[in-house]
Amino acid sequence: MAKTSLYRYFRSKDDLVVAVLERHETLWTVRLLEAESAQRAPDPDQRLAALLELFEEWLRDDGYGGCLLINSLLESRQRSPAIGAASVAASERVYELLCRLAGEAHLSEPRSLAHQLQIIMRGSIVAAVEGNHAAVEEAHTLALQLLEQRPSQASRLE
């Protein structure tokens, strides 16, 4: 695409990157993580585990090259507040998805669980970039253990 065509649609390179991040977030969070985990696990009690399985598969893919959201945040936070904000917003939507799925499964303290899972997911991303698949597998196991340890709100009321 010629620069003149590009700038007809986007005022700056930063605007283009923000648009790419927003599109990626829609495709990755909504279409891949959310839709695919729902397809794999129609039961809300199993959906978070399915999402974690899907996430591990993504990290183990031979073509895995890192996370666009995290890479964009780290590479541009100081240089471009707009790109940093778009990266953080997209990451926040992943957190919101984790919260919602934990809530639908009636797990206790869904927001805390979502934070813990997201920390594990971020660490897994770094491990995958390093090529440390054993750490990715261990992180997946740790995340599943968190789910198993989290009682449902219904069982706490009994």
C-alpha positions as a LaTeX table, in Angstrom:
\begin{tabular}{lrrr}
\hline
Residue & $x$ (\AA) & $y$ (\AA) & $z$ (\AA) \\
\hline
Met1 & 0.00 & 0.00 & 0.00 \\
Ala2 & 1.33 & 3.43 & $-0.86$ \\
Lys3 & 1.90 & 5.93 & 1.95 \\
Thr4 & $-0.67$ & 8.31 & 0.51 \\
Ser5 & $-3.31$ & 5.57 & 0.60 \\
Leu6 & $-2.30$ & 4.62 & 4.11 \\
Tyr7 & $-2.57$ & 8.18 & 5.39 \\
Arg8 & $-5.95$ & 8.55 & 3.71 \\
Tyr9 & $-7.27$ & 6.05 & 6.27 \\
Phe10 & $-4.95$ & 6.73 & 9.20 \\
Arg11 & $-3.56$ & 10.09 & 10.30 \\
Ser12 & $-0.34$ & 8.56 & 11.62 \\
Lys13 & 1.56 & 5.33 & 12.08 \\
Asp14 & 0.38 & 5.27 & 15.66 \\
Asp15 & $-3.25$ & 5.41 & 14.50 \\
Leu16 & $-2.54$ & 2.46 & 12.22 \\
Val17 & $-0.96$ & 0.45 & 15.05 \\
Val18 & $-3.90$ & 1.24 & 17.35 \\
Ala19 & $-6.30$ & 0.01 & 14.65 \\
Val20 & $-4.25$ & $-3.18$ & 14.25 \\
Leu21 & $-4.31$ & $-3.75$ & 18.03 \\
Glu22 & $-8.07$ & $-3.23$ & 18.17 \\
Arg23 & $-8.62$ & $-5.65$ & 15.28 \\
His24 & $-6.25$ & $-8.19$ & 16.81 \\
Glu25 & $-8.03$ & $-7.95$ & 20.14 \\
Thr26 & $-11.36$ & $-8.62$ & 18.47 \\
Leu27 & $-10.03$ & $-11.59$ & 16.53 \\
Trp28 & $-7.96$ & $-13.05$ & 19.36 \\
Thr29 & $-10.06$ & $-12.39$ & 22.44 \\
Val30 & $-13.58$ & $-12.54$ & 21.04 \\
Arg31 & $-13.31$ & $-14.95$ & 18.15 \\
Leu32 & $-10.55$ & $-17.24$ & 19.32 \\
Leu33 & $-10.47$ & $-17.35$ & 23.11 \\
Glu34 & $-14.12$ & $-16.71$ & 23.82 \\
Ala35 & $-15.82$ & $-18.48$ & 20.92 \\
Glu36 & $-13.46$ & $-21.44$ & 20.73 \\
Ser37 & $-13.53$ & $-22.07$ & 24.50 \\
Ala38 & $-17.35$ & $-21.96$ & 24.40 \\
Gln39 & $-17.37$ & $-24.42$ & 21.53 \\
Arg40 & $-14.98$ & $-26.77$ & 23.32 \\
Ala41 & $-16.83$ & $-26.53$ & 26.63 \\
Pro42 & $-20.53$ & $-25.70$ & 26.43 \\
Asp43 & $-20.73$ & $-26.15$ & 30.23 \\
Pro44 & $-19.66$ & $-22.87$ & 31.96 \\
Asp45 & $-17.96$ & $-24.91$ & 34.69 \\
Gln46 & $-15.44$ & $-26.22$ & 32.15 \\
Arg47 & $-15.01$ & $-23.10$ & 30.00 \\
Leu48 & $-12.02$ & $-21.60$ & 31.83 \\
Ala49 & $-10.14$ & $-24.90$ & 31.60 \\
Ala50 & $-10.91$ & $-25.02$ & 27.87 \\
Leu51 & $-9.66$ & $-21.45$ & 27.46 \\
Leu52 & $-6.41$ & $-22.34$ & 29.27 \\
Glu53 & $-5.98$ & $-25.38$ & 27.05 \\
Leu54 & $-6.50$ & $-23.26$ & 23.96 \\
Phe55 & $-4.01$ & $-20.69$ & 25.26 \\
Glu56 & $-1.37$ & $-23.39$ & 25.85 \\
Glu57 & $-1.90$ & $-24.73$ & 22.32 \\
Trp58 & $-1.34$ & $-21.23$ & 20.94 \\
Leu59 & 1.92 & $-20.89$ & 22.88 \\
Arg60 & 3.15 & $-24.28$ & 21.69 \\
Asp61 & 2.38 & $-23.60$ & 18.03 \\
Asp62 & 5.47 & $-23.79$ & 15.83 \\
Gly63 & 4.63 & $-20.39$ & 14.33 \\
Tyr64 & 4.28 & $-18.65$ & 17.71 \\
Gly65 & 6.12 & $-15.34$ & 17.62 \\
Gly66 & 4.99 & $-13.62$ & 20.79 \\
Cys67 & 1.97 & $-11.65$ & 21.90 \\
Leu68 & 1.15 & $-8.56$ & 19.85 \\
Leu69 & $-0.50$ & $-6.87$ & 22.84 \\
Ile70 & 2.44 & $-7.31$ & 25.19 \\
Asn71 & 5.06 & $-6.60$ & 22.53 \\
Ser72 & 3.30 & $-3.39$ & 21.54 \\
Leu73 & 3.01 & $-2.28$ & 25.14 \\
Leu74 & 6.65 & $-2.92$ & 25.93 \\
Glu75 & 8.00 & $-1.41$ & 22.72 \\
Ser76 & 5.91 & 1.75 & 22.64 \\
Arg77 & 4.67 & 2.65 & 26.12 \\
Gln78 & 7.04 & 5.63 & 26.49 \\
Arg79 & 7.06 & 6.63 & 22.83 \\
Ser80 & 3.36 & 6.40 & 22.08 \\
Pro81 & 0.75 & 6.77 & 24.81 \\
Ala82 & $-1.98$ & 5.87 & 22.29 \\
Ile83 & $-0.40$ & 2.52 & 21.46 \\
Gly84 & 0.29 & 1.83 & 25.13 \\
Ala85 & $-3.30$ & 2.64 & 26.03 \\
Ala86 & $-4.66$ & 0.41 & 23.24 \\
Ser87 & $-2.42$ & $-2.46$ & 24.42 \\
Val88 & $-3.55$ & $-2.06$ & 28.01 \\
Ala89 & $-7.21$ & $-1.83$ & 26.97 \\
Ala90 & $-6.97$ & $-5.04$ & 24.95 \\
Ser91 & $-5.27$ & $-6.79$ & 27.85 \\
Glu92 & $-8.02$ & $-5.52$ & 30.13 \\
Arg93 & $-10.62$ & $-7.16$ & 27.89 \\
Val94 & $-8.83$ & $-10.50$ & 28.34 \\
Tyr95 & $-9.05$ & $-9.92$ & 32.11 \\
Glu96 & $-12.76$ & $-9.09$ & 31.78 \\
Leu97 & $-13.30$ & $-12.32$ & 29.83 \\
Leu98 & $-11.54$ & $-14.30$ & 32.56 \\
Cys99 & $-13.69$ & $-12.56$ & 35.22 \\
Arg100 & $-16.88$ & $-13.27$ & 33.33 \\
Leu101 & $-16.05$ & $-16.94$ & 32.79 \\
Ala102 & $-15.11$ & $-17.35$ & 36.47 \\
Gly103 & $-18.39$ & $-15.70$ & 37.42 \\
Glu104 & $-20.40$ & $-17.91$ & 35.06 \\
Ala105 & $-18.75$ & $-20.94$ & 36.68 \\
His106 & $-19.76$ & $-19.50$ & 40.08 \\
Leu107 & $-16.18$ & $-19.64$ & 41.34 \\
Ser108 & $-15.37$ & $-17.69$ & 44.46 \\
Glu109 & $-13.58$ & $-14.36$ & 44.09 \\
Pro110 & $-13.68$ & $-14.26$ & 40.27 \\
Arg111 & $-11.75$ & $-10.98$ & 40.00 \\
Ser112 & $-8.88$ & $-12.28$ & 42.11 \\
Leu113 & $-8.83$ & $-15.53$ & 40.16 \\
Ala114 & $-8.80$ & $-13.61$ & 36.87 \\
His115 & $-5.79$ & $-11.57$ & 38.04 \\
Gln116 & $-3.93$ & $-14.73$ & 39.05 \\
Leu117 & $-4.70$ & $-16.45$ & 35.75 \\
Gln118 & $-3.64$ & $-13.42$ & 33.75 \\
Ile119 & $-0.33$ & $-13.27$ & 35.62 \\
Ile120 & 0.27 & $-16.92$ & 34.76 \\
Met121 & $-0.72$ & $-16.29$ & 31.14 \\
Arg122 & 1.71 & $-13.37$ & 30.83 \\
Gly123 & 4.52 & $-15.44$ & 32.29 \\
Ser124 & 3.66 & $-18.24$ & 29.87 \\
Ile125 & 3.96 & $-15.83$ & 26.96 \\
Val126 & 7.50 & $-14.91$ & 28.01 \\
Ala127 & 8.41 & $-18.57$ & 28.52 \\
Ala128 & 7.07 & $-19.45$ & 25.07 \\
Val129 & 9.08 & $-16.67$ & 23.43 \\
Glu130 & 12.16 & $-18.04$ & 25.18 \\
Gly131 & 11.29 & $-21.49$ & 23.78 \\
Asn132 & 10.78 & $-22.90$ & 27.28 \\
His133 & 7.88 & $-25.25$ & 26.61 \\
Ala134 & 8.38 & $-27.04$ & 29.93 \\
Ala135 & 7.61 & $-23.76$ & 31.73 \\
Val136 & 4.54 & $-23.25$ & 29.53 \\
Glu137 & 3.32 & $-26.71$ & 30.52 \\
Glu138 & 4.03 & $-26.06$ & 34.21 \\
Ala139 & 2.17 & $-22.74$ & 34.02 \\
His140 & $-0.81$ & $-24.52$ & 32.47 \\
Thr141 & $-0.76$ & $-27.07$ & 35.29 \\
Leu142 & $-0.54$ & $-24.28$ & 37.88 \\
Ala143 & $-3.51$ & $-22.46$ & 36.32 \\
Leu144 & $-5.60$ & $-25.65$ & 36.39 \\
Gln145 & $-4.64$ & $-26.17$ & 40.04 \\
Leu146 & $-5.90$ & $-22.66$ & 40.80 \\
Leu147 & $-9.23$ & $-23.55$ & 39.23 \\
Glu148 & $-9.47$ & $-26.78$ & 41.23 \\
Gln149 & $-8.67$ & $-24.99$ & 44.50 \\
Arg150 & $-11.31$ & $-22.32$ & 43.93 \\
Pro151 & $-14.59$ & $-23.46$ & 45.47 \\
Ser152 & $-17.77$ & $-22.46$ & 43.76 \\
Gln153 & $-19.90$ & $-19.91$ & 45.54 \\
Ala154 & $-22.72$ & $-22.45$ & 45.72 \\
Ser155 & $-20.57$ & $-25.00$ & 47.59 \\
Arg156 & $-19.49$ & $-22.31$ & 50.08 \\
Leu157 & $-23.14$ & $-21.63$ & 50.92 \\
Glu158 & $-23.89$ & $-25.28$ & 51.75 \\
\hline
\end{tabular}
